[in-house]
Amino acid sequence: MRIFGEDEERRAFDHDRVRGWASAGLIAPEKRAEAEAAAGEPPSRAATPVRLLLFALAAAMLAALAFLMLKDAGGRAESAVYAWALAACALAGAEAGIKSLKVRRFGAEEALLCGAAVLFAYGAERLAPGESRWRFSEGVFAGALAIAAAAAYVRYGYRVATLGAAVALGFLLAAFDWGAETVRVLLAALYAALLAAVTLWPGLSRRERDRLELVRFFLALAVPLVLNLKLERLLANRYPSPVSGTFAWATFAAIFLIPAVWLAWGASARSRTLIWAGAIGLLVAQCSIKPYLGVERNSWDPAVLGTELMLAALILKRWLDSGAGGRRGGYSSEALGESAPGGALGLIAGAVASSPAGPPAGPAEGPKGGGGSFGGGGASGSF
């Protein structure tokens, strides 16, 4: 059950939507004021710099306290007790602060909840048996962390908690010694199943779907990335040898096909998250061709890639513009919030103007001769 009531959750969601509309330029300032007044009293929250500062301070204090308590622990069981006691205190402090002050996204309470989740997982790992073939203690830590992160989302609605749960589940699966290929396939299948669950789960409100956008993007992007056997070699200049074997070539096909499926799914469902994940996945797959084939990278490869991207953007824009009213299926090449078609050119000009200036081309006035002994060329008389 959420710590805030339904009315408070609705008001927070409405204010977030109004801020998003304003940042996209979809509503005028006076309309924003009217929308915020209609949404009701805004929840208490800190600006991003203050929020990061409070998070860092609270996290540092909790980490120092945990170090002082755990450094003199007599054994694994005693360390677990200390860790769970400190986790309970951090959770109680965050809960009391949120309830009494009605704060939302202030940073300090988020650090306490994050620390409580890590301490809970650490305590569970301390009680687990030692190292074994299956790295059981690592699996216990990852599983406990996933449970704590999922509970933080259910209770407080933190978007980052869903991301932490997904990452922890990945580490939990990797803790089992099933072989690299099997772990890659199982992890891709797990993330694909979670993506389908958070996308197609019936009865999810608009508010919950919006909160799950972050983890949806991570899951969609992670599926082809975990299958990419050459992901760590993308920045290398030389590739030792091409891949071989049925599994390697199957992954080579999968890193292209899966992002294409995400693109088609996102276009049909009008999901910007899936479209972004599919586009980035295809870009990574394009960069993985030479590592898979064992071909040496050339200095002009970035220029070729940039040309391909510009051609793809131009073809897509012309295809969208050729539709009825400059649209196809509800999609348009014009940016939302721009009142003129040249808004993109304005962004480019702004980026150029904000870039570091080069050396001046020359003096504002024309050159003035004189002073030299060789026709006024500027040399000194003793040259």
C-alpha positions, 0 to 999 in steps of 0.5 A: 500500500502506498504511503500517500493516499489516492488524492495525494498521488493524483495531485503529484501526478497531475503536477508532474504532467503540467511540468512536462507540458511546460518543458515541452512548450505545449502550454503557455505560462498563464495556462500553466498557472491555471493548470497547476491551480486546478491540480491542487496543492503541489507536493513538497519537493526539492530542486534537483541540485538541493535534492542531490546534495541532501541525498549525498549528505544522508548517504554519507552519514548512513554509510559512516554509521554503518562502518562504525557499527559493522567494523567491530562485529564478531561474526557473520551472524552479528554483522547481519543483526547490526545491518538489519537493525540499522536498516530498520532505523533508516526505514523508520526515519524515512517513513516518519519524515515522509509522513510527518513532513509530507515530503516527496523527492527531497533526497534525504529520505531517498538515501535512507531508503536506498541504504536500508535496502542495501543493508537488508541485502547485506544482512541476508548475505551475511547469514548465507553459507560461504562460497560454493559452486553456485556463488550462493551468497551473491545470489542471496544478496542480489535476491534480497536487494531485488525484493527490497527495491520492489517493496520500495516501489510498491510503498513509495512509488520510486521509479529508480526502485524498479530499475534497481530491482531489474538490475538485481534480478540480473545479478541473481541470475548471473550468480548461478554457474550455468555457463556464459551462453545459457546465462545470456539467453536466460537473462534476455528471456527474463528481461523480455518477460518483465518487459511484457509484464510491465507493458501489458499488465491489465488494469494499470493506471496511467500514473503507474504506467508513467512511473514504469517508463524508466524500467521499461526502457532499461528492459527493452534496451537490455535484451539485445545488449545482453545477447551482444557478444562483442559489446565490450569490443566496440571501442577497440581498434582491432578485433582478433578474429570473427565469431564462429558457431551457431550461437554466435551467429544467432546472437548476431541476427538477434541484436538486429531483429529484436530492436526492429521488433521494439521499433515496430511495437513502439510505433504501433503502440505509440510508445516513445520508450520502445521507439527510443530503445529500438533505435538505440539498439539498432545503432549499437547493432550497426556498430557491432558488425565489424567486431563480429566479423573481425574487421579492423575499424577505419578512421572514417567509420564515424563519418560513414555512420553519421551519413547513414543516420542523416540519410535515414532521418531524411528518408523518414522525414520525407515519408512522414511529410508526404502523408495527408496533412504531413502526418502518417498514423498520427506521427509528424516530423515537426517537433511538438511545442514549436510554433514554426517549422524552423524550430530545429534550425534554431536548436542547431544555431543555438548549439553552434553559438554555445560552442567554444569560439575559435580564434578571431579571424582578424582585426575589425579594421583593415591592416595598417602598414608602416614601421618596417624597413622592407616596404611596411610589412611589419618587420622591425628596422633592425631585421 
